[in-house]
């Protein structure tokens, strides 16, 4: 089965918005490969480290909210 990693990344980014706190932080309890790809795309800060959350970039926060609304709002 072929997997579309871009769709996975979009879904993870949207779900990160669900855990948004402190303005631009989100809990990083998702697949490490997806988190690393989001970092490489410039949407989140580096997910590697002891912190339990990750910081959105300005672009990442906007895109996360857009995807959350697109994928999960009624």
ABEGO torsion letter per residue (X at the ends): XBBBAAAAAAAAAAAAAAABBGGABBBBABBAAAAAAAAAAGABBBABEABABBBBBAAAAAAAAAAAAAAABX
